[in-house]
């Protein structure tokens, strides 16, 4: 499935470096997003290295999900495509 990283998971004073909010193509409701919890996510860097992660929970009511990656994600990953397997 195709998806786009929309932002880091953030609070008022802190940004989580390896937690990302992901919007998935074709998923528009919280119920559809709950079916994807537990699937793996991969982001390919410009240097052709892959950083993998896992979808952990739903983010909001419009179908976005939260993913935790194995290490901190660079800022250039925001707005880029990821693969969900």
Secondary structure, 3 states (H helix, E strand, C coil): CEEEEEEEEECCCCEEEEEEEEEECCCCCHHHHHCCCCCEEEEECCCCCEEEEEEEEEECCCCEEEEEECCCCCHHHCCCEEEEC
